[in-house]
Amino acid sequence: MPRITAPTVAEHRSRRLEALLEAGRELVTEGGPDALTLANLAKRVGLSRPSLYEYFRSREDLAAAIVEDELPRWTALVAESLGGEAPLAEKLTSYVQMQLELMRDGRHAAAVALSAHALPEDARQRIRDGHQRLLEPLVDTLADAGVAEPRLRAMLIQGIVESANRLPVPDGTALVAVTVDQILHGIDTK
């Protein structure tokens, strides 16, 4: 009989699931998406493969679980970056800075790499839904500020941030400043 390491079975399973997801992220961060296999995960955490099947039916199920586990954390960080009574420009600066830091974090890179792999359609839909929820705090902030077409503008802002993330710019402070300036003012030709 497996040893329970928490006051309740439910808490034990919850802790074990957290540890499995973290170990899965580490595998992807260290070896890329192909390193994420149930056999590698079992070795990493010291469980038998059959024990893993209690948590994940397949590698794809594990990959989807890792991505889905990250989305609420990201949404909370996005909402926090847009909170408070600051002017819109300050909120957007905070949002861009937080998003760029998040995108360069190893956890995000692992989730993005996994999302690009073949996942079942139901998992892809759950991830798409999670990304839509991730955009909601920005949509709400723009709407509260009286910005026209807040959803469309939020999608465009996110597109600019994602593009900025791909640039090989060593100075993150300059990247944030120019990205925010582009969002707020576009290109001033005067």
NORZIJO-V438919 format. One record per backbone hydrogen bond with DSSP energy under -0.5 kcal/mol. NH is the residue of the N-H (numbers start at 1). CO is the residue of the C=O. If there is no record, write none. Layout:
NH/CO
NH/CO
//
This chain:
12/8
13/9
14/10
15/11
16/12
17/13
18/14
19/15
20/16
21/17
22/18
23/19
24/20
25/21
26/22
27/23
28/24
29/25
30/26
31/27
32/28
35/32
36/33
37/35
41/37
42/38
43/39
44/40
45/41
46/42
47/42
52/48
52/49
53/49
54/51
55/52
56/52
62/58
63/59
64/60
65/61
66/62
67/63
68/64
69/65
70/66
70/67
71/67
72/68
73/69
74/70
75/71
76/72
77/73
78/74
79/75
80/76
81/77
82/78
83/79
83/80
91/87
92/88
93/89
94/90
95/91
96/92
97/93
98/94
99/95
100/96
101/97
102/98
103/99
104/100
105/102
109/105
110/106
111/107
112/108
113/109
114/110
115/111
116/112
117/114
119/117
124/120
125/121
126/122
127/123
128/124
129/125
130/126
131/127
132/128
133/129
134/130
135/131
135/132
136/132
137/133
138/135
139/135
140/136
141/137
142/138
143/139
144/140
145/141
146/143
147/142
150/147
153/149
154/150
155/151
156/152
157/153
158/154
159/155
160/156
161/157
162/158
163/159
164/160
165/161
166/162
166/163
167/164
169/167
170/168
172/170
175/171
176/172
177/173
178/174
179/175
180/176
181/177
182/178
183/179
184/180
185/181
186/181
186/182
188/186
189/187
//
